Amino acid sequence: MTHSAWILNASPLILLAKIGQAELLLTLPSSTHVPRSVAQEILLGPSDDPARLLIEQERFPIVDDPPFPPEVLAWDLGMGETAVISYALKHPGSVAILDDMAARKCARSFGIPVKGTLGIIVLAKRKGLILSAATLFHDLLSAGARLDEALARRVLHEIGEEWP
C-alpha cells in the first residue's frame, strides 16, 4: 500500500501538520493528491494553521475534483470526503486517506483502500521514519484530536508500544 497514490482529506493533513508530521504524507506514498474541495476547506482555516500554510506554499499537489458519481453522492458525506472518494474511484489503486468513519465505510463499499491518521503513523513507525507512534498519538491528543482510545491501544500493542 505504500507505493500507491494517496488522496488526502482535510482531517489527516490538518492533524499531521499540527504535530509537525505532514511530511509523512509526502514520504510514504508514491504520490499525493489533494482534491480542490479539500484544499479549499483547509484554506478556510485560521491564517496560522500549519495545514493551511502548507497548502498556500503549494507543498501538496492540488487536483481538480472529478465529477461526483450519484452512488457516492447518495452517501451524503461532506464535500471533501466526496471528492476524495470520487477521485479514488477514477484512479484505481489509489488509497483514500480519511478519518471520518462514514466516509471510510463508503470508500470500502466501493473497494477503495483506506488509511487514516493513526494508520499513517503506524506505517511510519514500521518504516523506521519515526521513533515512537505512542508519542505522536499523545501529540495528536494534545493538538485536540479525538482518538478512539481502545483502537489506539490496540494498534500500539500490535507494534510493541504502550498507550501514553
Secondary structure, DSSP 8 states (H G I E B T S, - for coil): -TTSEEEE-HHHHHHHHHTT-TTHHHHSSSEEEEEHHHHHHHHTS-TT-HHHHHHHTT-S-EE------HHHHTT---HHHHHHHHHHHHSTT-EEE---HHHHHHHHHTT--EE-HHHHHHHHHHTTS-S-HHHHHHHHHHTT----HHHHHHHHHHTT----
